[in-house]
Amino acid sequence: MTLRDDALAVLRGWTAPDERQDALRREYVDHLDAHPDGAARSCHPDHLTTGALILSADASRVLLTLHAKAKRWFHLGGHCEPQDATLLDAARREAVEESGVEDLVVDPVPLHLDEHLVGFCTGHERVRHLDVRFLARAPEGAEPAVSEESDDVRWWPVRELPTDDPDMLRMVELALARR
């Protein structure tokens, strides 16, 4: 099974929490059906990306990264790589690489989908990321480390996030509902 096959199985089997999320799910499936390389960063202008929203062990805090290029706070994530066998593998790898937290427990059921234009993706002017986001839980006492892709990585209280982005707020709401 390829990463694309896994992504199709995961997305086809996922029950979205609302109609907007289901519309994105269908769009992602259509994209992967039409593009055998749809999960690779070489697929332009659109490709799948993945990541994880990391909650503290007691679910009182969210770990976010200050993205070095975007200069905004985000969940942790990025491109799928050739060595990733599944979307879950890719999300776990990205979360560990960007957070420095090794023992993350990642829920295999997607948490949230988001599509967005990115102006700084591998030398292309217009790229659209079709992001599949998972929920990860950090072990008690997890201390993050800043990666080369970030200017900062830090814990934020779930009700005091450094952003009012509706997708981030919705993702946190969905994560808290899964506790």
C-alpha positions as CSV (number, residue, x, y, z in Angstrom):
1,M,0.0,0.0,0.0
2,T,1.3,3.5,-0.9
3,L,0.9,6.7,1.1
4,R,-1.7,7.8,-1.4
5,D,-3.6,4.5,-0.9
6,D,-3.5,5.0,2.8
7,A,-4.6,8.6,2.5
8,L,-7.6,7.6,0.3
9,A,-8.6,4.9,2.8
10,V,-8.3,7.2,5.8
11,L,-10.2,10.0,4.1
12,R,-12.9,7.8,2.6
13,G,-13.5,6.2,6.0
14,W,-13.4,9.4,8.1
15,T,-16.7,10.8,9.4
16,A,-16.3,14.6,9.3
17,P,-17.6,16.6,12.3
18,D,-19.6,19.0,10.0
19,E,-20.6,19.7,6.4
20,R,-17.6,22.1,5.7
21,Q,-15.2,19.4,6.8
22,D,-17.0,16.8,4.8
23,A,-16.8,19.0,1.7
24,L,-13.0,19.3,2.2
25,R,-12.8,15.5,2.7
26,R,-14.5,14.9,-0.7
27,E,-12.3,17.5,-2.3
28,Y,-9.2,15.7,-1.0
29,V,-10.4,12.3,-2.2
30,D,-11.1,13.8,-5.6
31,H,-7.6,15.3,-5.7
32,L,-6.0,12.0,-4.8
33,D,-8.2,10.1,-7.3
34,A,-7.0,12.5,-10.0
35,H,-3.4,12.7,-9.1
36,P,-1.3,9.6,-8.3
37,D,1.3,11.9,-6.8
38,G,-1.3,13.9,-4.9
39,A,0.4,13.4,-1.5
40,A,3.9,14.4,-2.8
41,R,5.2,18.0,-2.6
42,S,6.1,17.7,-6.3
43,C,2.3,17.7,-7.2
44,H,1.4,21.3,-8.2
45,P,-0.3,23.4,-7.5
46,D,-2.1,21.3,-4.8
47,H,-0.7,18.5,-2.6
48,L,-1.6,16.8,0.7
49,T,0.2,17.9,3.9
50,T,-0.2,16.6,7.4
51,G,0.4,17.5,11.0
52,A,-0.7,17.3,14.5
53,L,-2.2,19.5,17.2
54,I,-0.4,18.5,20.3
55,L,-2.2,18.7,23.7
56,S,-0.4,18.4,27.0
57,A,-1.0,15.3,29.0
58,D,-3.7,17.0,31.1
59,A,-5.2,18.8,28.0
60,S,-4.8,22.2,29.5
61,R,-2.2,23.4,27.0
62,V,-1.5,23.3,23.3
63,L,2.0,23.1,21.8
64,L,2.4,25.6,18.9
65,T,5.3,26.6,16.6
66,L,6.1,30.1,15.4
67,H,6.7,29.3,11.8
68,A,10.0,30.7,10.6
69,K,8.7,31.7,7.1
70,A,5.1,32.6,7.9
71,K,5.9,34.4,11.2
72,R,2.6,33.0,12.6
73,W,1.7,30.4,15.3
74,F,0.6,27.1,13.9
75,H,0.1,23.4,14.9
76,L,3.1,21.3,13.9
77,G,3.2,19.7,10.5
78,G,4.4,19.8,7.0
79,H,5.0,17.8,3.8
80,C,4.7,14.1,3.4
81,E,8.0,12.5,2.6
82,P,8.9,9.4,0.5
83,Q,9.7,7.4,3.6
84,D,6.2,8.0,5.1
85,A,4.1,4.8,4.7
86,T,0.9,6.4,6.1
87,L,-0.6,9.8,6.8
88,L,-0.3,8.9,10.5
89,D,3.4,8.2,10.1
90,A,3.9,11.5,8.3
91,A,2.0,13.4,11.0
92,R,3.9,11.8,13.8
93,R,7.3,12.4,12.1
94,E,6.5,16.1,11.5
95,A,5.3,16.6,15.0
96,V,8.3,14.9,16.6
97,E,10.8,16.8,14.3
98,E,9.2,20.2,14.9
99,S,8.5,19.8,18.6
100,G,11.4,17.7,19.9
101,V,8.9,15.6,21.9
102,E,9.6,11.9,21.2
103,D,6.8,10.0,22.9
104,L,3.8,11.5,21.3
105,V,0.6,9.4,21.1
106,V,-1.2,10.3,17.9
107,D,-4.8,9.4,17.4
108,P,-5.2,7.6,14.1
109,V,-8.5,9.3,13.3
110,P,-8.1,12.7,11.6
111,L,-9.1,15.7,13.7
112,H,-9.5,18.5,11.2
113,L,-8.9,19.4,7.5
114,D,-7.8,22.7,6.2
115,E,-6.8,23.9,2.7
116,H,-4.8,27.1,2.3
117,L,-2.6,28.9,-0.1
118,V,1.1,29.0,0.7
119,G,3.4,31.5,-1.0
120,F,6.7,30.1,0.3
121,C,6.5,26.4,-0.7
122,T,9.6,25.1,-2.5
123,G,10.1,27.9,-5.0
124,H,6.5,28.0,-6.4
125,E,4.4,31.1,-6.3
126,R,1.0,29.5,-5.8
127,V,0.8,26.2,-3.9
128,R,-2.3,25.0,-2.0
129,H,-1.8,22.7,1.0
130,L,-4.5,20.2,1.6
131,D,-3.8,19.6,5.3
132,V,-4.9,16.5,7.2
133,R,-4.5,17.2,10.9
134,F,-4.4,14.7,13.7
135,L,-4.5,14.9,17.5
136,A,-1.4,14.1,19.5
137,R,-1.0,13.9,23.2
138,A,2.4,14.7,24.8
139,P,3.6,12.7,27.8
140,E,3.6,14.3,31.3
141,G,6.3,16.9,31.6
142,A,7.2,17.1,27.9
143,E,9.6,19.8,27.1
144,P,9.7,21.0,23.5
145,A,12.8,22.0,21.5
146,V,12.9,24.6,18.7
147,S,13.7,23.1,15.3
148,E,15.3,24.8,12.3
149,E,11.9,25.4,10.8
150,S,10.7,27.4,13.8
151,D,11.5,30.6,15.5
152,D,9.9,29.4,18.7
153,V,7.9,26.4,20.0
154,R,5.9,26.8,23.2
155,W,3.0,25.6,25.3
156,W,-0.1,27.9,25.3
157,P,-3.1,27.6,27.6
158,V,-6.0,26.3,25.5
159,R,-8.0,29.4,26.2
160,E,-5.2,31.9,25.7
161,L,-3.9,31.0,22.2
162,P,-1.7,33.6,20.3
163,T,-4.2,33.6,17.4
164,D,-7.8,34.2,16.7
165,D,-7.7,32.1,13.5
166,P,-11.1,30.3,13.3
167,D,-9.6,27.1,12.0
168,M,-7.1,26.9,14.9
169,L,-9.9,27.6,17.4
170,R,-12.1,25.0,15.8
171,M,-9.2,22.4,15.8
172,V,-8.6,23.0,19.5
173,E,-12.4,22.7,20.2
174,L,-12.5,19.4,18.4
175,A,-9.4,18.2,20.2
176,L,-10.9,19.0,23.6
177,A,-14.1,17.2,22.7
178,R,-12.1,14.0,22.1
179,R,-10.5,14.0,25.6
